[in-house]
């Protein structure tokens, strides 16, 4: 499917010759890619192959052994702090159990703010987008694992970031949740966003590239049909 991009927000994410270690072991090396507005790259491979490590390096949460990561904005300015223009959704939901859903989302909305003048969702609209409107008054800890994961995804909507870095984003979800998230990711891409995701299963996304991680410095590139 051809993406209908917001041409006022054309930017790129680039990784050049990245390598990273876990303790004394070199997990991967020589990883390079470039993604522009509307593109998605999916990391695949078995557990321990370096998928999560690569995501954390790109997000600025781990220091790389070698190489660089940069973001070029719509004005052509290059930024080395990719985390400042990215959402990172890891295995943990990063929400406080004792706070209500609305309080959690309001915190992330105020803490992260918006970038690139792109409108973000209100809390109510974000809850509706993930199929859980009407229960934002409940404590986050009262919710099922699937509901918690949906609301963790909602925090990507209440504060706009052009780059989404997603580690097993559909964990704890049923089939309907998988489909809903795929639609939200596609909408983000249509608005000019970039997606970098790690998964053990296809995310039902169209026109994506694949980077297969094999662990201990191994990597191979390919394209999903």
C-alpha atoms as one frame of an Amber mdcrd trajectory, in Angstrom:
protein
   0.000   0.000   0.000   1.372   3.398  -0.919   1.619   5.730   2.061  -0.007
   9.157   1.766   2.551  11.221   3.602   2.319  14.594   5.254   4.998  16.204
   3.116   5.474  19.087   5.561   7.111  16.609   7.965   9.705  14.688   5.951
  12.622  13.469   8.045  14.938  10.489   8.456  16.452   8.154  11.040  19.890
   6.765  10.246  22.098   4.189  11.954  25.663   3.798  10.718  27.932   0.823
  11.435  26.453   0.135  14.884  27.877  -2.485  17.221  27.036  -3.300  20.825
  28.221  -5.539  23.624  26.514  -7.433  26.415  29.204  -7.784  29.061  32.267
  -9.018  27.226  30.332 -10.390  24.268  29.892  -8.485  21.008  26.195  -9.014
  20.262  26.121  -7.425  16.809  28.310  -5.260  14.607  28.148  -3.379  11.316
  24.406  -2.651  11.527  23.370   0.212   9.244  20.001   1.403   7.988  18.212
   4.573   6.944  14.489   5.158   7.318  12.570   8.133   5.968   9.068   9.409
   6.708   6.438   6.687   6.347   8.885   3.774   6.456   9.044   0.841   8.882
  11.837  -1.589   9.731  11.033  -4.792  11.625  13.745  -6.673  13.543  13.329
 -10.429  13.711  15.362 -13.251  15.228  15.425 -15.611  18.180  15.673 -14.565
  21.831  19.097 -13.196  22.653  19.884 -12.246  19.062  20.240  -8.536  19.874
  16.854  -7.126  18.826  16.113  -5.382  22.117  19.716  -4.248  22.464  19.615
  -2.587  19.045  16.345  -0.825  19.872  17.761   0.509  23.134  20.905   1.733
  21.408  18.841   3.612  18.806  16.638   5.075  21.551  19.708   6.270  23.454
  19.098   3.982  26.443  22.301   1.984  25.889  25.683   3.149  24.675  26.897
   1.568  21.456  30.353   0.070  21.137  30.892   1.750  17.754  28.868   3.620
  15.153  26.326   6.412  15.324  22.598   7.137  15.246  21.103  10.405  14.036
  17.796  12.025  13.179  17.440  14.604  10.414  14.425  16.869  10.816  12.271
  18.480   8.124  14.592  21.511   8.059  17.651  19.380   7.339  19.105  19.779
  10.845  20.852  16.686  12.210  20.198  15.627  15.815  22.271  13.032  17.665
  19.803  12.695  20.574  17.300  10.425  18.853  15.510   9.741  22.141  14.226
  13.314  22.172  12.160  12.695  19.033  11.226   9.072  19.771   8.715   7.030
  21.695  10.186   3.844  23.156   7.718   1.101  24.115   9.561  -1.763  25.780
   8.480  -4.960  27.481   7.334  -2.989  30.524   4.401  -0.613  30.209   5.981
   2.275  32.177   2.739   3.117  33.992   2.098   3.447  37.747  -0.305   0.781
  39.018  -1.774   2.929  41.791  -2.593   5.885  39.502  -5.644   5.952  37.282
  -5.237   5.488  33.556  -6.061   9.178  33.026  -3.439  10.260  35.582  -0.808
   8.085  33.926  -1.578   9.391  30.450  -1.710  12.990  31.682   1.750  12.583
  33.198   3.216  11.309  29.927   1.403  14.007  27.934   2.898  16.776  30.109
   6.306  15.149  30.532   6.903  14.440  26.851   5.047  17.299  25.183   4.779
  17.565  21.411   7.357  17.869  18.663   7.202  19.150  15.088   3.858  20.939
  15.608   1.869  17.771  14.931  -1.366  17.580  16.964  -1.555  14.854  19.602
  -4.616  12.968  20.822  -6.526  14.031  23.910  -6.624  11.440  26.695 -10.223
  10.530  25.855  -9.456  10.248  22.132  -6.385   8.104  22.830  -8.462   5.771
  25.014 -11.052   5.492  22.260  -8.320   4.831  19.685  -7.133   1.783  21.642
 -10.702   0.572  22.136 -10.978   1.294  25.873 -12.876   4.554  26.226 -14.921
   4.983  29.385 -12.525   3.319  31.847  -9.730   5.881  32.194 -10.935   6.597
  35.757  -9.827   3.123  36.884  -6.445   2.473  38.527  -4.025   1.064  35.974
  -3.272  -1.886  38.238  -6.913  -3.038  38.132  -6.778  -3.737  34.419  -6.041
  -6.993  32.619  -2.639  -7.498  30.967  -4.167  -6.869  27.542  -5.892  -3.667
  28.673  -2.687  -2.443  30.277  -0.790  -3.019  27.047  -3.405  -1.105  25.067
  -3.119   1.880  27.402   0.682   1.706  27.266   0.295   2.155  23.531  -2.106
   5.066  24.141   0.730   7.072  25.671   2.329   7.170  22.218  -0.747   9.021
  21.026  -1.084  11.714  23.723   2.370  13.202  22.972   3.514  13.215  19.362
   6.932  11.834  18.471   7.913  11.186  14.843   9.839   7.974  15.627   8.216
   4.956  17.302  10.630   2.335  18.689   8.601  -0.720  19.670   9.820  -3.877
  21.415   7.295  -6.721  21.059   4.440  -4.180  20.939   1.666  -6.784  20.681
   2.705  -8.795  23.751  -0.338  -9.842  25.863  -2.784  -8.905  23.110  -5.463
 -10.968  21.414  -6.114 -10.988  17.666  -8.358  -7.923  17.781  -5.653  -6.025
  19.677  -3.054  -7.011  17.089  -5.260  -5.654  14.319  -6.023  -2.435  16.198
  -2.341  -1.712  16.853  -1.419  -2.436  13.256  -3.966   0.186  12.206  -2.538
   2.778  14.624   0.992   2.110  13.384  -0.134   2.482   9.771  -1.843   5.781
  10.624   1.373   7.009  12.253   3.261   6.144   9.077   0.679   7.899   6.904
   1.246  11.032   8.997   4.934  10.810   8.124   6.095   8.809  11.122   8.902
   6.253  11.241   8.590   2.853  12.955  11.377   0.589  14.200  10.001  -2.567
  15.815  11.160  -5.933  17.125   8.827  -8.910  17.021   8.615 -12.692  16.945
   5.587 -12.571  14.675   4.478 -10.441  11.707   2.747  -7.190  12.708   0.333
  -7.147   9.746   2.012  -4.031   8.381   2.259  -3.229   4.706   5.413  -2.477
   2.743   7.962  -2.961   5.535  11.624  -3.901   5.538  13.080  -6.681   7.684
  16.417  -6.903   9.470  17.095 -10.401  10.788  19.281 -10.465  13.885  21.231
 -13.682  14.495  23.219 -12.772  17.599  26.934 -12.641  18.376  27.763 -10.143
  15.642  25.508 -11.727  13.034  22.868  -9.914  11.004  21.203 -10.378   7.636
  18.875  -8.075   5.721  15.785  -8.894   3.708  12.345  -7.637   2.751   8.948
  -9.059   3.622   6.643  -9.491   0.688
